[in-house]
């Protein structure tokens, strides 16, 4: 931080103290290192993080909570409510982050079941492919049996035309003949 930035910050604090004294209020000064701490070298700036977050899903946003992490503060990722209902905050809380990093968005994408919505479609497609494969195998087996047993099927056709029940051809019991 440059020296003139520090001077601007001091002037701002003095101005806030003067305004609070005129109003008879206590000045709301920053307390603790959590208000000024940036995080670590893995930080990205807030604007780029929010842009990446909203590109992933436009209902996500980030905010700084100075009271968490034993007063040191942390970044919170939240989801905007879809409906205006009285719900608990916990339902819309996504994560607490000690620092903003794009690796979090990558991890969020990996964990997100909605992002992997094609998994269900892929499973359904594989199931349909297996069913088609089984149906084709059954049809091929029937064609093979018919092709290699043409004489038997011709005999079956002649028996059916003569009035015999086609089931007698496949079983030992001949109904109506009295033979077993």
C-alpha atoms as a printed R data frame, in Angstrom:
    type eleno elety resid chain resno       x       y       z
1   ATOM     1    CA   UNK     A     1   0.000   0.000   0.000
2   ATOM     2    CA   UNK     A     2   1.314   3.418  -0.876
3   ATOM     3    CA   UNK     A     3   1.756   6.152   1.720
4   ATOM     4    CA   UNK     A     4  -0.962   8.355   0.243
5   ATOM     5    CA   UNK     A     5  -3.431   5.420   0.464
6   ATOM     6    CA   UNK     A     6  -2.663   5.154   4.181
7   ATOM     7    CA   UNK     A     7  -3.233   8.897   4.549
8   ATOM     8    CA   UNK     A     8  -6.574   8.637   2.762
9   ATOM     9    CA   UNK     A     9  -7.598   5.818   5.104
10  ATOM    10    CA   UNK     A    10  -6.604   7.864   8.184
11  ATOM    11    CA   UNK     A    11  -8.551  10.898   6.901
12  ATOM    12    CA   UNK     A    12 -11.565   8.675   6.317
13  ATOM    13    CA   UNK     A    13 -11.410   7.338   9.894
14  ATOM    14    CA   UNK     A    14 -11.088  10.856  11.299
15  ATOM    15    CA   UNK     A    15 -14.071  11.967   9.239
16  ATOM    16    CA   UNK     A    16 -16.152   9.006  10.479
17  ATOM    17    CA   UNK     A    17 -15.224   9.765  14.108
18  ATOM    18    CA   UNK     A    18 -16.167  13.433  13.699
19  ATOM    19    CA   UNK     A    19 -19.537  12.553  12.129
20  ATOM    20    CA   UNK     A    20 -20.303  10.023  14.877
21  ATOM    21    CA   UNK     A    21 -19.457  12.556  17.615
22  ATOM    22    CA   UNK     A    22 -21.754  15.160  16.036
23  ATOM    23    CA   UNK     A    23 -24.619  12.640  15.937
24  ATOM    24    CA   UNK     A    24 -23.871  11.355  19.421
25  ATOM    25    CA   UNK     A    25 -23.169   7.818  18.186
26  ATOM    26    CA   UNK     A    26 -20.196   5.561  18.634
27  ATOM    27    CA   UNK     A    27 -18.046   5.451  15.508
28  ATOM    28    CA   UNK     A    28 -18.215   2.138  13.635
29  ATOM    29    CA   UNK     A    29 -14.542   1.472  13.143
30  ATOM    30    CA   UNK     A    30 -13.047  -1.697  11.799
31  ATOM    31    CA   UNK     A    31 -12.314  -4.190  14.528
32  ATOM    32    CA   UNK     A    32  -9.749  -6.952  14.265
33  ATOM    33    CA   UNK     A    33  -7.602  -8.119  11.404
34  ATOM    34    CA   UNK     A    34 -10.513  -9.843   9.648
35  ATOM    35    CA   UNK     A    35 -11.693  -6.609   8.094
36  ATOM    36    CA   UNK     A    36  -8.411  -5.904   6.361
37  ATOM    37    CA   UNK     A    37  -7.000  -9.370   5.790
38  ATOM    38    CA   UNK     A    38  -7.011 -10.435   2.148
39  ATOM    39    CA   UNK     A    39  -6.268 -14.139   2.480
40  ATOM    40    CA   UNK     A    40  -3.238 -15.757   0.942
41  ATOM    41    CA   UNK     A    41  -1.251 -15.906  -2.274
42  ATOM    42    CA   UNK     A    42  -3.901 -18.212  -3.752
43  ATOM    43    CA   UNK     A    43  -6.469 -15.408  -3.708
44  ATOM    44    CA   UNK     A    44  -8.012 -14.090  -6.845
45  ATOM    45    CA   UNK     A    45  -9.716 -10.725  -6.811
46  ATOM    46    CA   UNK     A    46 -13.359 -10.581  -5.868
47  ATOM    47    CA   UNK     A    47 -14.591  -9.365  -9.250
48  ATOM    48    CA   UNK     A    48 -13.042 -12.202 -11.224
49  ATOM    49    CA   UNK     A    49 -14.230 -14.742  -8.643
50  ATOM    50    CA   UNK     A    50 -17.793 -13.395  -8.768
51  ATOM    51    CA   UNK     A    51 -17.701 -13.359 -12.568
52  ATOM    52    CA   UNK     A    52 -16.567 -17.000 -12.679
53  ATOM    53    CA   UNK     A    53 -19.156 -17.881 -10.022
54  ATOM    54    CA   UNK     A    54 -22.018 -16.247 -11.927
55  ATOM    55    CA   UNK     A    55 -20.809 -17.815 -15.185
56  ATOM    56    CA   UNK     A    56 -21.118 -21.184 -13.467
57  ATOM    57    CA   UNK     A    57 -24.553 -20.356 -12.034
58  ATOM    58    CA   UNK     A    58 -26.105 -16.906 -11.928
59  ATOM    59    CA   UNK     A    59 -27.815 -17.501  -8.574
60  ATOM    60    CA   UNK     A    60 -24.547 -17.702  -6.609
61  ATOM    61    CA   UNK     A    61 -22.915 -14.719  -4.924
62  ATOM    62    CA   UNK     A    62 -20.106 -14.100  -2.457
63  ATOM    63    CA   UNK     A    63 -19.874 -11.931   0.658
64  ATOM    64    CA   UNK     A    64 -17.415 -11.204   3.440
65  ATOM    65    CA   UNK     A    65 -18.417 -12.119   7.001
66  ATOM    66    CA   UNK     A    66 -16.058 -10.506   9.519
67  ATOM    67    CA   UNK     A    67 -17.536 -12.363  12.496
68  ATOM    68    CA   UNK     A    68 -16.749 -15.921  11.446
69  ATOM    69    CA   UNK     A    69 -13.456 -17.766  11.852
70  ATOM    70    CA   UNK     A    70 -12.914 -16.510  15.410
71  ATOM    71    CA   UNK     A    71 -13.282 -12.870  14.397
72  ATOM    72    CA   UNK     A    72 -10.795 -13.106  11.540
73  ATOM    73    CA   UNK     A    73 -13.553 -13.323   8.956
74  ATOM    74    CA   UNK     A    74 -14.089 -15.477   5.896
75  ATOM    75    CA   UNK     A    75 -15.762 -15.375   2.508
76  ATOM    76    CA   UNK     A    76 -19.219 -16.912   2.255
77  ATOM    77    CA   UNK     A    77 -20.768 -18.266  -0.922
78  ATOM    78    CA   UNK     A    78 -24.555 -18.101  -1.000
79  ATOM    79    CA   UNK     A    79 -27.357 -19.052  -3.369
80  ATOM    80    CA   UNK     A    80 -30.115 -16.553  -4.034
81  ATOM    81    CA   UNK     A    81 -33.516 -18.009  -3.056
82  ATOM    82    CA   UNK     A    82 -35.584 -19.166  -6.013
83  ATOM    83    CA   UNK     A    83 -38.898 -18.353  -4.335
84  ATOM    84    CA   UNK     A    84 -39.671 -15.610  -1.867
85  ATOM    85    CA   UNK     A    85 -40.466 -17.813   1.096
86  ATOM    86    CA   UNK     A    86 -39.459 -17.800   4.717
87  ATOM    87    CA   UNK     A    87 -36.668 -20.342   4.732
88  ATOM    88    CA   UNK     A    88 -33.634 -20.734   6.899
89  ATOM    89    CA   UNK     A    89 -30.341 -19.230   5.834
90  ATOM    90    CA   UNK     A    90 -28.706 -22.630   6.020
91  ATOM    91    CA   UNK     A    91 -30.679 -23.778   2.975
92  ATOM    92    CA   UNK     A    92 -29.009 -21.111   0.839
93  ATOM    93    CA   UNK     A    93 -25.503 -21.270   2.296
94  ATOM    94    CA   UNK     A    94 -23.019 -22.993  -0.022
95  ATOM    95    CA   UNK     A    95 -19.569 -22.681   1.579
96  ATOM    96    CA   UNK     A    96 -17.215 -20.699   3.802
97  ATOM    97    CA   UNK     A    97 -13.901 -19.913   2.161
98  ATOM    98    CA   UNK     A    98 -10.759 -18.636   3.881
99  ATOM    99    CA   UNK     A    99  -9.692 -17.107   0.550
100 ATOM   100    CA   UNK     A   100 -11.173 -16.708  -2.919
101 ATOM   101    CA   UNK     A   101  -9.739 -19.087  -5.470
102 ATOM   102    CA   UNK     A   102 -10.978 -20.403  -8.787
103 ATOM   103    CA   UNK     A   103 -10.152 -23.939  -7.624
104 ATOM   104    CA   UNK     A   104 -13.291 -23.729  -5.466
105 ATOM   105    CA   UNK     A   105 -15.470 -23.334  -8.567
106 ATOM   106    CA   UNK     A   106 -13.754 -26.348 -10.141
107 ATOM   107    CA   UNK     A   107 -14.437 -28.361  -6.973
108 ATOM   108    CA   UNK     A   108 -18.035 -27.113  -6.943
109 ATOM   109    CA   UNK     A   109 -18.513 -28.308 -10.537
110 ATOM   110    CA   UNK     A   110 -17.128 -31.744  -9.650
111 ATOM   111    CA   UNK     A   111 -19.511 -32.085  -6.706
112 ATOM   112    CA   UNK     A   112 -22.550 -30.728  -8.524
113 ATOM   113    CA   UNK     A   113 -25.034 -33.420  -9.487
114 ATOM   114    CA   UNK     A   114 -27.017 -31.058 -11.714
115 ATOM   115    CA   UNK     A   115 -23.918 -30.265 -13.733
116 ATOM   116    CA   UNK     A   116 -23.617 -33.994 -14.412
117 ATOM   117    CA   UNK     A   117 -27.218 -34.253 -15.590
118 ATOM   118    CA   UNK     A   118 -26.074 -36.262 -18.606
119 ATOM   119    CA   UNK     A   119 -25.168 -39.164 -16.319
120 ATOM   120    CA   UNK     A   120 -28.815 -40.254 -16.126
121 ATOM   121    CA   UNK     A   121 -29.238 -39.854 -19.882
122 ATOM   122    CA   UNK     A   122 -26.075 -41.888 -20.507
123 ATOM   123    CA   UNK     A   123 -27.320 -44.668 -18.223
124 ATOM   124    CA   UNK     A   124 -30.689 -44.704 -20.009
125 ATOM   125    CA   UNK     A   125 -28.964 -44.798 -23.399
126 ATOM   126    CA   UNK     A   126 -26.751 -47.707 -22.301
127 ATOM   127    CA   UNK     A   127 -29.820 -49.577 -21.010
128 ATOM   128    CA   UNK     A   128 -31.657 -49.064 -24.314
129 ATOM   129    CA   UNK     A   129 -28.582 -50.178 -26.264
130 ATOM   130    CA   UNK     A   130 -28.348 -53.353 -24.175
131 ATOM   131    CA   UNK     A   131 -32.059 -54.039 -24.696
132 ATOM   132    CA   UNK     A   132 -31.687 -53.578 -28.463
133 ATOM   133    CA   UNK     A   133 -28.641 -55.843 -28.444
134 ATOM   134    CA   UNK     A   134 -30.533 -58.564 -26.556
135 ATOM   135    CA   UNK     A   135 -33.533 -58.257 -28.890
136 ATOM   136    CA   UNK     A   136 -31.273 -58.539 -31.931
137 ATOM   137    CA   UNK     A   137 -29.537 -61.606 -30.457
138 ATOM   138    CA   UNK     A   138 -32.925 -63.266 -29.864
139 ATOM   139    CA   UNK     A   139 -34.011 -62.526 -33.430
140 ATOM   140    CA   UNK     A   140 -30.715 -63.887 -34.782
141 ATOM   141    CA   UNK     A   141 -31.154 -67.058 -32.704
142 ATOM   142    CA   UNK     A   142 -34.680 -67.546 -34.053
143 ATOM   143    CA   UNK     A   143 -33.445 -67.018 -37.641
144 ATOM   144    CA   UNK     A   144 -30.652 -69.545 -37.036
145 ATOM   145    CA   UNK     A   145 -33.083 -72.126 -35.649
146 ATOM   146    CA   UNK     A   146 -35.505 -71.621 -38.546
147 ATOM   147    CA   UNK     A   147 -32.746 -71.759 -41.150
148 ATOM   148    CA   UNK     A   148 -31.202 -74.981 -39.807
149 ATOM   149    CA   UNK     A   149 -34.475 -76.726 -39.056
150 ATOM   150    CA   UNK     A   150 -36.477 -75.992 -42.202
151 ATOM   151    CA   UNK     A   151 -37.528 -79.614 -42.670
152 ATOM   152    CA   UNK     A   152 -38.920 -79.790 -39.123
153 ATOM   153    CA   UNK     A   153 -40.894 -76.592 -39.596
154 ATOM   154    CA   UNK     A   154 -42.235 -77.869 -42.904
155 ATOM   155    CA   UNK     A   155 -43.414 -81.037 -41.088
156 ATOM   156    CA   UNK     A   156 -44.980 -78.827 -38.409
157 ATOM   157    CA   UNK     A   157 -46.776 -76.822 -41.094
158 ATOM   158    CA   UNK     A   158 -48.142 -79.991 -42.749
159 ATOM   159    CA   UNK     A   159 -49.313 -81.368 -39.358
160 ATOM   160    CA   UNK     A   160 -51.020 -78.053 -38.531
161 ATOM   161    CA   UNK     A   161 -52.766 -78.087 -41.923
162 ATOM   162    CA   UNK     A   162 -53.914 -81.675 -41.295
163 ATOM   163    CA   UNK     A   163 -55.633 -80.584 -38.073
164 ATOM   164    CA   UNK     A   164 -53.099 -81.604 -35.467
165 ATOM   165    CA   UNK     A   165 -52.376 -79.264 -32.606
166 ATOM   166    CA   UNK     A   166 -48.864 -77.748 -33.154
167 ATOM   167    CA   UNK     A   167 -48.116 -78.205 -29.443
168 ATOM   168    CA   UNK     A   168 -48.225 -81.995 -29.919
169 ATOM   169    CA   UNK     A   169 -45.200 -81.687 -32.120
170 ATOM   170    CA   UNK     A   170 -43.161 -80.317 -29.181
171 ATOM   171    CA   UNK     A   171 -44.496 -82.569 -26.429
172 ATOM   172    CA   UNK     A   172 -44.888 -86.296 -25.820
173 ATOM   173    CA   UNK     A   173 -48.524 -85.938 -24.792
174 ATOM   174    CA   UNK     A   174 -50.864 -86.202 -27.701
175 ATOM   175    CA   UNK     A   175 -54.268 -85.108 -26.672
176 ATOM   176    CA   UNK     A   176 -57.121 -86.708 -28.478
177 ATOM   177    CA   UNK     A   177 -55.064 -89.690 -29.668
178 ATOM   178    CA   UNK     A   178 -55.071 -91.410 -26.310
179 ATOM   179    CA   UNK     A   179 -51.304 -91.892 -26.571
180 ATOM   180    CA   UNK     A   180 -48.925 -90.777 -23.883
